[in-house]
Amino acid sequence: MTTQQLHEQILQKKSFLCVGLDPDLTKIPQHLLETEDPIFEFNKAIIDSTHDLTVGYKPNTAFFEAYGIKGWMSLQKTINYINENYPDIFTIADAKRGDIGNTSSMYAKAFFEDLNFDSVTVAPYMGKDSVEPFLAFENKHTIMLALTSNEGAFDFQTLNTNGKELYKQVLETSKTWKNSENLMYVVGATKAEYFTEIRKIVPDSFLLVPGIGAQGGSLSEVCKYGMNDKVGLLVNSARAIIYASKGTDFAEKAREEALKVQKEMAEIIGLKFQV
Ligand SMILES: O=C(O)c1cc(=O)[nH]c(=O)n1[C@@H]1O[C@H](COP(=O)(O)O)[C@@H](O)[C@H]1O
């Protein structure tokens, strides 16, 4: 999927919501635990009830890998289900990979070829040769961590190195890499006050923004400082949507929560783009 197609979908759905699929067997409804693949059944129900309100799904691989081979199979079934039933939706493998070049190539193959995700999250710490194997896939997108939503972001990312904060260095350097038009960046919703500076460096890039909902980030603040003239944001929420209820009505309640976010987004898009 191209960023232009993603932009068109955002305007059509009046949404730049990305639902995080972070299934946890201790949190999903009891009745699903009796099925053969509770994680997949959970995801499938959430997907079916929210697909018209969201432009992206982001399974975090940790929540699948934790269950070994069965979890990995649930991930495969989940991505196949989205690709077969809702092919217009942008998919993100939240795996935060990155290694020496030949190893990164294998990670890229795993997520782009085998699983057929549109994008994967990547850590920048190992530098250019660890990221370029992902960028080599021209019809795919690499989403690099820039300024994360957690408290630990202040341990390294905001440190001053040669007069510049590290996350700014990451943005400035990476945008010169080969095929960097396929680069997006993660910026936490809890760091809304940083978006103005970030937009000065990467005005056109899509930003994946986790941290509204359970982590308390503000959607309106993110939009105020982070939106560009093509929207340019994918705002992720997982727990606040997928765990809205622990009962048999979980998918319905997830839809209600997703709808609240989508309505706020529709209002913002309407005001800014007159659609
Ligand atoms: O890369 C991510 O998606 C990510 C980066 C970041 O800075 N903060 C962050 O919360 N995330 C992920 O986004 C999701 C947030 O989930 P909720 O806090 O439940 O909405 C989790 O899967 C996190 O691992």
The ligand as a Tripos MOL2 file, in Angstrom:
@<TRIPOS>MOLECULE
LIG
   24    25     1     0     0
SMALL
NO_CHARGES

@<TRIPOS>ATOM
      1 O1          5.9730    0.8790   18.6550 O.co2     1 LIG1
      2 C1          4.9420    0.9640   19.3230 C.2       1 LIG1
      3 O2          3.8590    0.7120   18.8330 O.co2     1 LIG1
      4 C2          5.0090    1.5760   20.6610 C.ar      1 LIG1
      5 C3          5.9610    2.5600   20.8390 C.ar      1 LIG1
      6 C4          5.8830    3.3910   21.9600 C.ar      1 LIG1
      7 O3          6.6380    4.3370   22.1010 O.2       1 LIG1
      8 N1          4.9380    3.1450   22.8940 N.ar      1 LIG1
      9 C5          4.0190    2.1220   22.7780 C.ar      1 LIG1
     10 O4          3.1560    1.9990   23.6420 O.2       1 LIG1
     11 N2          4.0920    1.2870   21.6880 N.ar      1 LIG1
     12 C6          3.1920    0.1070   21.5740 C.3       1 LIG1
     13 O5          1.8570    0.5830   21.3560 O.3       1 LIG1
     14 C7          0.9170   -0.2110   22.0860 C.3       1 LIG1
     15 C8          0.2190    0.6810   23.1030 C.3       1 LIG1
     16 O6         -0.8220   -0.0080   23.7190 O.3       1 LIG1
     17 P1         -1.8800    0.6910   24.6970 P.3       1 LIG1
     18 O7         -1.1070    1.4730   25.6890 O.co2     1 LIG1
     19 O8         -2.5960   -0.4860   25.2980 O.co2     1 LIG1
     20 O9         -2.7770    1.5400   23.8470 O.co2     1 LIG1
     21 C9          1.7190   -1.3570   22.6900 C.3       1 LIG1
     22 O10         1.7020   -2.4400   21.7690 O.3       1 LIG1
     23 C10         3.1070   -0.7920   22.8040 C.3       1 LIG1
     24 O11         4.1060   -1.7860   22.7510 O.3       1 LIG1
@<TRIPOS>BOND
     1     1     2 2
     2     2     3 1
     3     2     4 1
     4     4     5 ar
     5     4    11 ar
     6     5     6 ar
     7     6     7 2
     8     6     8 ar
     9     8     9 ar
    10     9    10 2
    11     9    11 ar
    12    11    12 1
    13    12    13 1
    14    12    23 1
    15    13    14 1
    16    14    15 1
    17    14    21 1
    18    15    16 1
    19    16    17 1
    20    17    18 2
    21    17    19 1
    22    17    20 1
    23    21    22 1
    24    21    23 1
    25    23    24 1
@<TRIPOS>SUBSTRUCTURE
     1 LIG1         1 GROUP 0 **** ****
